[in-house]
């Protein structure tokens, strides 16, 4: 058993070293350009806040870097297919050791001790934390992810600054990735550092009407955003008839909570303004004409999602660009939404639809990220048409069938 323990020890050592590389590369130039997806866009935070920016990047399926700065501090968030995967900052207060002190995982004296060892030995921070017993090896990855999130969440408190989106810029495939959905981070950021006044500036009057939009990726946004059962019913109250104030009263939740939910849903396109008198319910009349045909189509797409590759599931050829991938994803998500299928069929086929949406979302993520797409395509079998052409060219012509 000794060799096994030695191997495990070496593995944990390599893990710690690898995580330290991530920590120390926060503001390094170890960036990777993954293709030109358009010119950068830029602006001021006072005009468009971080929640709206994150919702826009998610909706567009952007792969790139969002830079936000207020001299001398600069913070970066890296996105892949619209999902935030890494964050970096040049602010001393954003260092991981500072975060661990705030979390009371490490004391101020222990932080000073670690910094002295780093300065004297040049060793990695993660390895020192493990050696001193301040962190277990299996706690390092979660700590890195919390570190990224703490940088992102700190930006919700900024009232001024500049932002720039740099498409096609990623931190590289070797970096540790965030796991939580951007809508979850936005909701947490709104609760912790976004003022009621700023939310009201975007949502408007409490008399405004909103309607839930269940198309596209909205169902997943709602699911991710509202894990609490008491909050999960709030989106259903946005029917285009009740005002925002009436929704708050009907929910039984604090007004501030409902306004945060409404703003977060708006940022990610899951909620839309409704005209007074229109009710926002016109979309409910768009039922399917033939339930059996719709049912068979959903089941056939579920089978394709389970057996086909991402190009087949999205109905694309292998030369399709990122824009075509996003459009196909949006179209198919809409076709599989309760808005189109109707609530009865959507409930009946809930499991099949969840399977389809999961595969569509994963296909979007893989095929919209050049590095992931290249690796995926290397492992794909030749296209069926190419195989058929090869077989036909090598086969002898068969005699024509007799006509009867």
C-alpha positions in Angstrom: 0.0 0.0 0.0 3.0 2.4 0.5 3.4 3.1 -3.3 -0.3 4.0 -3.5 0.0 6.5 -0.7 3.2 7.9 -2.3 1.3 8.3 -5.6 -1.6 10.0 -3.9 0.8 12.4 -2.2 2.5 13.2 -5.5 -0.9 13.7 -7.2 -2.0 16.2 -4.5 1.3 18.0 -4.8 0.8 18.4 -8.5 -2.8 19.5 -7.9 -1.6 22.2 -5.5 1.1 23.4 -7.9 -1.4 23.6 -10.7 -3.8 25.6 -8.8 -1.1 28.0 -7.7 -0.3 28.6 -11.3 -3.9 29.7 -11.8 -3.8 32.0 -8.8 -0.5 33.6 -9.7 -1.6 34.1 -13.4 -4.4 36.4 -12.4 -3.2 39.4 -14.3 -0.6 37.8 -16.5 -0.5 37.9 -20.3 -1.2 34.2 -20.6 -4.2 34.8 -22.8 -5.3 33.0 -25.9 -7.0 34.6 -28.9 -9.6 32.1 -30.2 -10.7 34.0 -33.3 -12.1 37.3 -34.3 -15.8 37.4 -33.3 -16.3 41.1 -34.0 -15.0 44.4 -32.8 -14.8 45.3 -29.1 -17.6 47.3 -27.6 -17.2 49.7 -24.6 -19.0 52.1 -22.4 -19.5 53.4 -18.8 -21.0 51.4 -15.9 -23.2 54.4 -15.1 -25.0 53.8 -18.4 -25.2 50.0 -18.3 -24.6 48.0 -15.2 -22.9 44.7 -14.7 -26.1 42.7 -14.5 -27.2 43.8 -17.9 -23.7 43.2 -19.4 -23.7 39.7 -18.0 -27.2 39.0 -19.4 -26.2 40.4 -22.8 -23.0 38.3 -23.0 -25.0 35.2 -21.9 -27.8 35.9 -24.5 -25.2 36.4 -27.3 -23.2 33.3 -26.3 -20.1 35.4 -26.3 -16.6 34.0 -25.9 -14.2 36.7 -24.7 -13.1 39.0 -21.9 -15.1 41.7 -20.1 -12.7 44.3 -18.8 -13.9 46.7 -16.1 -11.6 49.3 -14.6 -11.5 52.4 -12.5 -7.9 53.5 -12.2 -5.8 52.1 -10.8 -7.9 49.0 -10.3 -8.8 46.6 -13.2 -10.9 43.5 -13.1 -11.5 41.0 -15.8 -14.2 38.3 -16.3 -13.7 35.7 -19.0 -16.7 34.1 -20.8 -17.1 30.9 -22.9 -20.3 30.6 -24.9 -21.9 33.2 -22.6 -20.9 31.6 -19.3 -18.4 33.3 -16.9 -15.5 30.9 -16.4 -12.7 32.9 -14.7 -12.1 36.3 -13.1 -8.9 38.2 -12.4 -8.0 41.5 -10.6 -5.0 43.6 -9.8 -6.5 44.8 -6.5 -4.6 43.6 -3.4 -7.9 43.2 -1.6 -9.0 40.7 -4.3 -6.1 38.2 -3.7 -7.1 34.8 -2.6 -5.3 35.1 0.8 -7.3 38.2 1.5 -10.5 36.3 0.7 -9.6 33.5 3.0 -9.0 36.0 5.8 -12.5 37.5 5.2 -13.9 34.0 5.3 -12.1 33.4 8.6 -10.5 30.3 7.1 -7.1 32.0 7.6 -6.3 34.5 10.4 -4.4 37.7 9.8 -1.3 36.2 11.6 -1.5 33.1 9.4 -1.7 35.2 6.3 1.4 37.1 7.3 3.2 33.8 8.0 2.3 32.5 4.5 3.4 35.7 2.8 6.8 35.6 4.7 7.3 32.0 3.5 6.5 32.9 -0.1 8.9 35.9 0.0 11.7 33.9 1.6 11.3 30.6 -0.4 9.5 31.6 -3.6 7.2 28.6 -3.1 3.6 28.5 -4.3 0.8 29.8 -2.0 -1.4 26.7 -2.4 1.4 24.3 -1.4 2.2 26.4 1.7 -1.5 26.6 2.7 -1.7 22.8 2.5 1.7 22.2 4.3 0.6 24.4 7.2 -2.7 22.6 7.4 -4.7 25.8 6.6 -6.4 24.1 3.7 -6.8 20.5 2.7 -5.8 19.5 -0.9 -9.5 18.9 -1.8 -10.4 22.4 -0.6 -8.1 24.2 -3.1 -10.3 24.0 -6.2 -13.4 25.2 -4.4 -11.3 28.0 -2.9 -10.2 29.1 -6.4 -13.7 29.1 -7.7 -14.9 31.2 -4.7 -12.0 33.5 -5.4 -13.2 34.1 -9.0 -16.8 34.6 -7.7 -15.7 37.1 -5.1 -14.0 39.2 -7.8 -17.2 39.2 -9.9 -19.5 40.0 -6.9 -17.3 42.9 -5.8 -18.1 44.6 -9.1 -21.8 44.9 -8.2 -20.9 47.6 -5.7 -19.1 49.8 -8.3 -21.0 52.9 -9.1 -18.6 54.2 -11.8 -16.0 52.8 -14.1 -15.4 51.9 -17.7 -16.1 48.5 -19.4 -14.9 46.9 -22.6 -15.9 43.6 -24.2 -13.0 41.9 -26.1 -14.5 39.1 -28.2 -12.4 36.0 -28.8 -10.1 36.5 -25.8 -9.9 33.5 -23.4 -7.7 32.5 -20.4 -6.8 29.2 -22.1 -8.0 25.7 -21.6 -5.8 24.8 -18.6 -7.5 27.2 -16.2 -9.9 26.2 -13.5 -13.5 27.0 -14.5 -16.4 28.5 -12.6 -19.4 26.2 -12.1 -22.3 28.4 -11.2 -24.7 29.9 -13.8 -24.4 33.6 -14.5 -28.0 34.3 -13.4 -27.1 32.9 -10.0 -24.2 35.2 -9.7 -26.3 38.2 -10.8 -29.0 37.4 -8.3 -26.4 37.1 -5.5 -24.7 40.3 -6.6 -28.0 42.2 -6.7 -28.7 41.1 -3.1 -25.2 42.0 -1.8 -24.1 45.1 -3.5 -26.6 46.6 -6.0 -28.7 49.5 -4.7 -32.5 49.6 -4.9 -32.3 52.9 -6.7 -30.2 51.3 -9.5 -32.6 48.5 -9.9 -35.6 50.9 -10.0 -33.8 52.9 -12.7 -34.0 49.9 -14.9 -37.3 48.4 -13.9 -39.2 51.6 -13.6 -42.4 52.2 -11.8 -44.1 49.6 -9.6 -47.2 50.1 -11.9 -45.3 48.6 -14.9 -46.5 45.3 -16.3 -44.3 42.4 -17.2 -44.8 39.0 -18.8 -42.8 35.9 -18.4 -41.1 34.7 -21.6 -40.7 30.9 -21.5 -38.9 30.7 -24.9 -35.3 29.9 -25.6 -33.1 29.5 -22.6 -35.5 31.4 -20.3 -36.7 28.2 -18.6 -33.2 27.3 -17.5 -32.5 30.8 -16.3 -35.7 30.7 -14.1 -34.7 27.3 -12.8 -31.2 28.4 -11.9 -32.2 31.8 -10.6 -34.9 30.7 -8.2 -34.0 27.7 -6.1 -36.0 28.8 -3.1 -39.6 27.3 -3.4 -41.1 30.6 -2.1 -39.4 32.5 -4.8 -40.0 29.9 -7.6 -43.6 30.9 -8.0 -42.9 34.6 -8.5 -42.2 34.4 -12.3 -45.6 32.8 -12.8 -47.2 35.9 -11.3 -45.8 38.0 -14.2 -48.8 37.5 -16.5 -48.9 40.9 -18.1 -52.0 41.8 -16.1 -50.6 42.2 -12.6 -48.4 45.2 -12.0 -45.0 44.8 -10.4 -46.4 46.1 -7.1 -49.3 43.6 -7.4 -46.9 40.8 -8.0 -45.0 41.7 -4.9 -48.2 41.7 -2.8 -49.4 38.4 -4.3 -46.0 36.7 -3.6 -45.9 37.6 0.1 -42.2 38.4 -0.3 -40.5 41.7 0.5 -40.8 44.3 -2.3 -37.0 44.5 -2.6 -36.8 40.7 -3.2 -39.4 40.8 -6.0 -37.8 43.7 -7.7 -34.4 41.9 -7.6 -36.0 38.9 -9.2 -37.8 41.0 -11.9 -34.6 42.8 -12.8 -32.5 39.6 -13.0 -35.1 38.0 -15.2 -35.2 41.1 -17.4 -31.4 41.0 -17.7 -31.5 37.5 -19.1 -34.5 37.9 -21.4 -36.8 35.8 -19.3 -39.1 38.7 -18.5 -40.4 41.3 -21.0 -42.4 44.5 -20.6 -46.1 44.0 -21.4 -48.3 46.7 -22.8 -51.2 47.7 -20.6 -54.4 46.0 -21.7 -52.5 43.5 -23.9 -52.0 41.2 -20.9 -48.9 39.6 -22.3 -50.9 36.5 -22.7 -51.2 36.5 -26.5 -48.4 34.1 -26.7 -50.5 31.5 -24.8 -52.9 31.2 -27.7 -50.1 29.9 -30.0 -50.9 26.2 -29.4 -49.8 23.4 -31.7 -52.4 22.3 -34.3 -51.7 18.6 -34.1 -50.6 17.3 -30.7 -49.6 13.9 -32.0 -47.3 15.4 -34.7 -45.7 17.7 -32.1 -45.3 14.7 -29.6 -43.6 12.6 -32.3 -41.3 15.5 -33.2 -40.2 16.0 -29.6 -39.5 12.2 -29.1 -37.6 12.0 -32.4 -35.5 15.0 -31.3 -34.9 13.4 -27.9 -33.6 10.2 -29.7 -31.3 12.4 -31.9 -30.1 14.2 -28.8 -29.2 10.9 -27.2 -27.5 9.3 -30.2 -26.3 12.1 -32.6 -23.4 14.5 -32.4 -23.9 18.2 -31.6 -23.9 19.2 -35.3 -26.7 16.7 -36.0 -28.7 17.8 -33.0 -28.5 21.4 -34.0 -29.2 20.6 -37.6 -25.9 22.1 -38.9 -23.1 21.1 -41.1 -19.6 20.9 -39.6 -18.6 24.2 -41.3 -21.2 26.2 -39.5 -19.8 29.3 -37.7 -20.6 30.5 -34.2 -23.4 32.8 -35.3 -25.2 29.9 -37.1 -24.7 27.7 -34.0 -26.3 30.4 -31.7 -29.2 30.9 -34.1 -29.9 27.2 -34.4 -29.8 26.9 -30.6 -32.3 29.7 -30.1 -34.6 28.3 -32.8 -34.7 24.8 -31.4 -35.0 25.9 -27.8 -38.0 28.0 -28.9 -39.5 25.0 -30.7 -39.2 23.0 -27.5 -40.6 25.6 -25.2 -44.0 25.5 -23.4 -44.9 28.7 -25.3 -45.0 26.7 -28.6 -46.0 23.2 -27.4 -48.6 24.3 -24.9 -48.5 23.6 -21.1 -50.2 20.2 -21.3 -47.7 18.7 -23.8 -44.8 20.4 -22.1 -45.7 18.8 -18.9 -46.3 15.4 -20.5 -42.9 15.5 -22.2 -41.0 17.3 -19.4 -38.2 14.7 -19.2 -37.7 14.5 -22.9 -37.6 18.3 -23.2 -35.1 18.6 -20.4 -32.8 16.1 -22.2 -33.1 18.0 -25.4 -32.4 21.4 -23.8 -29.4 20.0 -21.9 -27.8 18.6 -25.1 -28.6 21.8 -27.0 -27.0 24.0 -24.3 -23.9 21.7 -24.2 -23.7 21.8 -28.0 -23.8 25.6 -27.9 -21.1 25.7 -25.3 -18.8 23.3 -27.2 -19.3 24.5 -30.7 -19.2 28.2 -29.8 -15.8 27.9 -28.1 -13.1 27.3 -30.8 -10.6 25.4 -28.5 -13.4 23.1 -27.3 -14.8 22.7 -30.8 -11.5 21.8 -32.3 -10.9 19.1 -29.7 -14.5 17.8 -30.2 -14.2 17.6 -34.0 -11.0 15.7 -33.8 -12.9 12.8 -32.1 -15.9 12.8 -34.5 -16.4 10.0 -36.9 -16.4 11.0 -40.6 -19.7 12.4 -41.8 -22.2 9.8 -43.0 -22.3 11.4 -46.5 -18.5 11.1 -46.8 -18.6 7.5 -45.8 -21.4 6.7 -48.2 -19.6 8.4 -51.1 -16.5 6.4 -50.3 -18.4 3.1 -50.2 -20.3 3.9 -53.4 -17.1 4.7 -55.3 -15.6 1.4 -54.3 -18.6 -0.8 -54.9 -19.6 -2.4 -58.2 -22.8 -1.1 -59.7 -25.8 -3.2 -58.9 -28.2 -4.4 -61.6 -31.3 -2.4 -62.1 -34.4 -3.9 -60.4 -36.9 -5.3 -62.8 -40.0 -3.2 -63.4 -43.2 -4.9 -62.7 
